[in-house]
């Protein structure tokens, strides 16, 4: 154990030195070449952008022999963004991602580099109070999901149980193609979202409601639809984001923020097994964002809190049967993080240390918890950021998606260094 701890600390020191070296090496700004917008007039334009997220991960007992730390470099996201407008009130979004960038060697070039459809949205944006997005898009669930991977306060923001659209591995097509059913991918589903914003008493109230395909096949043999709703109330400053999207932090650029939101999602026969017992699925969540600019230019404090309660009472038989069971999480979970953005600039960025704690308590499986500590090096907000962080817990070993009665794993240490860039 002493040897393993010694190796871990060496990795921590090396990674910390790497972050400082990058900060020093790029202390002199260089020219940046990037894509942009092709514009015909104010109502007709198209833009293109990109985003990448890549990381180094060392996990205790994660090697092939299960006695040493694993050492893996990964490409977590590789996205192309295309947005455009063809009319004052009619716009569109087309985004892609690399869905299996981390598939192991030996599956062929195509198997390791599959770029697929992420978003395909037709947007009818009439007024601040009422808009419609139709196609494949994010469901308006909790803030953590609506942040997406690039706008989280921490690098890996997805550490609590997923809603069905993020727990499934694909979209519904041929319902017989997967006996357990499909419910979406990366939090996306095929459907329509209605959203808008009001400003009662100088506050800011955002609503979003969606109807979508949800889980198809598996327990849902009757093709019932998924219904999702979110209500977010900002008591101080508003958040300026596309549509109903959110962010885990604004690094102080949006001023003081206190925002609380609630979400509900429901689908008849949305969980379980058609042979061992189905259940309706209902997911509830509450999230809180507090961001405070400290006086006298003393930095920015950020707090995120989230609580989820999922109801999917499909019974122990369905939980144990993986052949045709859509085993969405059933239980409660919560997550909190606190970050402090140091005001002094070092090189071309600022350091932001943070801590986070996550607890997951499933009904049919073992409890899992995790403590995380780290530091972000903020170069250009969410567009350029380096993160170094460590974890201790059993979420990785017990799984974030497997909540069967047999799920098991020890608490382990891990260490990560990550980079994200987008334009």
SVG drawing of the C-alpha trace seen along z (x, -y; Angstrom):
<svg xmlns="http://www.w3.org/2000/svg" viewBox="-50 -46 57 59">
<polyline fill="none" stroke="black" stroke-width="0.4" points="0.0,0.0 2.9,-2.4 4.4,-1.7 1.1,-2.5 0.6,-5.7 4.1,-6.7 3.4,-6.2 0.2,-8.1 1.9,-11.1 4.5,-11.1 1.8,-11.3 0.2,-14.1 3.5,-16.1 4.2,-15.4 0.7,-16.5 0.9,-19.6 4.2,-20.5 2.7,-19.9 -0.1,-22.4 2.3,-25.0 4.6,-24.4 1.7,-24.9 0.8,-28.1 4.3,-29.4 4.9,-28.3 1.9,-30.0 2.3,-33.2 2.9,-35.1 -0.3,-35.1 -0.1,-33.7 -2.4,-34.2 -5.4,-32.0 -6.9,-30.8 -10.5,-29.4 -13.6,-29.1 -16.5,-31.5 -19.7,-32.7 -20.7,-33.0 -23.3,-35.7 -25.7,-36.6 -27.7,-39.1 -29.0,-39.4 -31.5,-36.6 -29.4,-34.2 -26.1,-32.8 -24.3,-29.6 -21.5,-29.0 -19.2,-26.2 -17.2,-25.3 -15.5,-22.4 -14.9,-21.0 -12.5,-18.4 -12.0,-16.9 -9.2,-14.6 -7.8,-13.1 -5.2,-11.0 -6.6,-8.6 -4.8,-6.6 -7.1,-4.3 -6.0,-2.2 -6.1,1.6 -7.3,0.6 -4.6,2.4 -5.1,5.7 -3.6,7.6 -5.8,5.6 -2.8,4.9 -1.4,1.6 -2.7,-1.7 -4.0,-1.9 -2.5,-4.5 -4.8,-5.5 -5.1,-8.5 -8.6,-9.0 -10.5,-11.2 -13.7,-11.9 -15.4,-14.1 -14.6,-15.3 -17.5,-17.5 -18.3,-19.5 -20.9,-22.3 -23.0,-23.7 -25.6,-26.3 -27.5,-28.5 -30.5,-30.7 -32.7,-30.7 -35.4,-33.1 -35.9,-35.6 -37.8,-33.0 -36.4,-29.8 -32.9,-28.4 -31.2,-25.0 -28.5,-23.1 -26.5,-20.1 -23.8,-18.7 -21.7,-15.5 -19.6,-13.6 -17.2,-10.7 -19.3,-8.1 -16.7,-5.3 -13.4,-7.1 -12.3,-4.9 -13.0,-1.5 -10.0,0.8 -7.5,1.6 -8.2,4.4 -11.7,3.4 -10.5,1.6 -10.2,-2.1 -14.0,-2.6 -14.7,-1.0 -12.4,-3.5 -13.4,-6.6 -17.2,-6.6 -18.4,-10.2 -22.2,-10.2 -25.2,-12.5 -25.5,-14.2 -28.1,-17.0 -30.4,-17.7 -32.7,-20.5 -35.2,-22.6 -35.7,-25.8 -38.8,-28.0 -37.8,-31.0 -40.7,-33.4 -40.3,-35.3 -38.5,-35.2 -41.7,-33.8 -42.4,-31.0 -40.2,-28.8 -40.2,-25.3 -37.2,-23.0 -38.0,-19.9 -35.8,-16.9 -33.0,-15.3 -32.1,-17.4 -31.3,-17.5 -34.2,-16.8 -34.8,-19.6 -33.9,-17.7 -31.4,-18.7 -28.7,-21.4 -25.9,-18.8 -27.4,-17.3 -28.2,-20.7 -24.6,-21.9 -23.4,-19.2 -19.8,-18.0 -18.2,-21.3 -20.1,-23.7 -19.7,-21.7 -18.0,-23.4 -15.7,-20.3 -14.3,-18.2 -16.3,-15.1 -19.7,-16.4 -21.7,-13.3 -21.3,-11.4 -25.0,-10.9 -27.5,-8.4 -28.6,-9.2 -32.1,-9.8 -33.2,-7.2 -32.0,-9.3 -28.4,-9.2 -28.5,-5.6 -29.5,-4.0 -26.8,-3.2 -28.8,-4.1 -32.0,-5.7 -35.2,-3.7 -35.4,-2.4 -36.5,1.2 -37.9,1.9 -36.8,5.6 -33.2,4.6 -32.5,4.5 -34.6,6.6 -33.9,4.3 -35.1,1.2 -33.4,-2.0 -34.1,-5.4 -31.7,-7.9 -28.0,-8.8 -25.9,-11.5 -29.1,-12.9 -30.7,-13.4 -34.1,-12.1 -36.2,-12.5 -39.1,-14.8 -40.2,-18.4 -39.3,-21.0 -41.4,-24.1 -39.6,-26.7 -39.7,-30.4 -38.8,-33.0 -40.6,-35.5 -39.4,-38.2 -41.8,-38.5 -40.8,-41.1 -37.3,-41.6 -36.5,-37.9 -36.1,-35.4 -38.4,-32.4 -37.5,-29.8 -39.8,-27.0 -39.2,-24.1 -41.5,-21.1 -40.9,-18.2 -42.6,-15.3 -40.3,-12.6 -40.0,-8.9 -38.3,-7.9 -37.7,-4.2 -39.0,-2.1 -38.9,1.7 -38.1,3.6 -40.7,2.7 -42.5,0.3 -44.4,2.6 -47.3,0.1 -45.2,-2.8 -46.1,-5.2 -44.3,-8.6 -41.9,-10.3 -42.9,-13.7 -40.4,-16.0 -40.7,-19.4 -38.3,-21.9 -38.9,-25.2 -35.9,-27.4 -36.0,-30.6 -33.1,-33.0 -33.6,-35.5 -30.6,-37.8 -28.9,-38.0 -30.2,-36.1 -28.2,-33.4 -27.7,-34.1 -27.6,-30.7 -28.9,-29.2 -32.5,-28.1 -33.0,-26.3 -29.4,-25.2 -27.4,-25.9 -23.9,-26.2 -22.3,-25.0 -20.3,-28.3 -19.8,-31.6 -16.5,-32.4 -18.0,-35.6 -18.9,-37.0 -22.7,-36.8 -22.4,-38.6 -24.1,-37.2 -26.4,-34.2 -28.9,-32.4 -30.9,-29.9 -33.0,-27.0 -34.8,-24.6 -37.1,-21.5 -37.5,-18.8 -39.9,-15.9 -39.8,-13.2 -42.4,-10.4 -43.1,-7.5 -45.6,-4.8 -43.9,-1.4 -40.6,-3.1 -38.6,-0.6 -38.3,3.1 -38.9,6.2 -41.9,7.3 -41.3,10.8 -40.2,10.2 -42.2,7.1 -42.6,3.6 -43.0,0.3 -43.7,-3.3 -40.7,-5.6 -40.8,-8.9 -37.7,-11.0 -37.6,-14.1 -34.6,-16.4 -33.8,-19.7 -30.7,-21.7 -29.2,-24.9 -26.5,-27.2 -25.0,-30.0 -22.2,-32.2 -20.9,-35.1 -18.3,-37.8 -16.4,-38.4 -15.9,-42.1 -12.6,-44.0 -11.8,-41.7 -11.2,-38.8 -12.3,-36.1 -15.4,-34.2 -17.1,-31.5 -19.4,-28.9 -21.6,-26.3 -23.6,-23.6 -26.1,-21.2 -28.3,-18.5 -30.7,-16.0 -32.4,-13.2 -35.2,-10.8 -36.1,-8.1 -39.1,-5.9 -38.9,-2.7 -40.4,0.1 -39.9,2.9 -39.0,5.4 -36.1,7.5 -36.7,10.1 -36.3,7.5 -33.3,6.0 -31.6,9.4 -32.6,10.1 -30.5,8.2 -31.7,10.0 -34.8,7.8 -34.8,5.4 -34.3,1.6 -32.8,1.2 -33.0,-2.6 -31.8,-3.8 -34.3,-3.4 -33.5,-5.4 -32.0,-8.7 -28.7,-10.5 -27.1,-13.9 -24.1,-15.8 -22.4,-19.1 -19.4,-21.0 -17.7,-24.2 -15.2,-26.1 -13.1,-29.2 -11.7,-31.2 -8.4,-32.9 -8.4,-36.5 -4.6,-36.7 -3.6,-35.6 -0.7,-33.2 0.5,-33.0 -2.6,-33.3 -5.0,-31.8 -6.3,-31.6 -6.4,-28.7 -9.7,-27.4 -9.4,-24.8 -12.5,-22.8 -14.0,-19.9 -17.0,-17.7 -18.9,-14.9 -21.4,-12.5 -23.7,-9.9 -25.8,-7.3 -28.3,-5.1 -30.1,-2.6 -33.0,-0.5 -31.8,2.8 -28.1,2.3 -25.2,1.3 -24.7,-2.4 -21.8,-4.1 -20.0,-7.4 -17.1,-9.5 -15.0,-12.4 -13.2,-14.6 -10.6,-17.3 -8.9,-19.2 -7.9,-22.4 -8.9,-23.9 -6.6,-26.2 -9.0,-28.6 -7.5,-30.1 -10.6,-31.2 -13.6,-30.1 -15.2,-26.9 -13.4,-27.3 -9.9,-26.5 -9.4,-24.8 -6.9,-22.3 -8.0,-20.2 -6.1,-18.1 -8.1,-16.2 -8.2,-13.1 -11.0,-10.9 -11.6,-8.4 -14.7,-6.2 -16.5,-3.2 -18.6,-4.8 -16.2,-3.7 -15.8,-0.2 -19.5,0.4 -20.5,-1.3 -22.6,-4.4 -25.0,-2.5 -25.3,1.0 -27.6,1.0 -28.3,4.7 -28.2,6.6 -24.8,8.1 -23.0,4.8 -19.9,4.7 -16.5,2.9 -13.9,1.5 -13.2,-2.1 -10.2,-3.2 -8.1,-6.2 -7.7,-7.7 -6.0,-10.6 -6.8,-12.5 -5.4,-15.3 -7.7,-16.7 -7.9,-19.3 -10.9,-20.8 -11.0,-23.3 -13.7,-24.6 -14.6,-27.4"/>
</svg>
